[in-house]
């Protein structure tokens, strides 16, 4: 299902990273992010149709270590945080 990243880069939000769209204008399409997202909170609110939902994630995050390695020096001083997947 993955076509390519919809977002690519390092994104920093001072609030909530929200994957929903007003009026469901894309909430049923997969979001692919290649890179990193830093935010105070996350609202992962997409759902694919029943058949696709069993096979593919509604939000797919692809780690891009090269972005961090080639980032400007000012960005490399950010604190690093670990992550883990939690079962629903």
Number of C-alpha atoms within 10 A of each C-alpha: 8 11 8 11 16 11 14 17 15 16 12 13 12 9 11 13 17 13 16 17 12 7 7 10 9 15 18 17 15 23 22 19 20 19 19 19 15 15 14 10 12 14 10 14 13 20 17 18 10 8 8 15 14 10 10 13 17 21 16 14 16 12 12 15 12 9 15 16 10 10 13 10 10 7 11 12 8 8 6 7 6 4 6 5 5 5 4 3
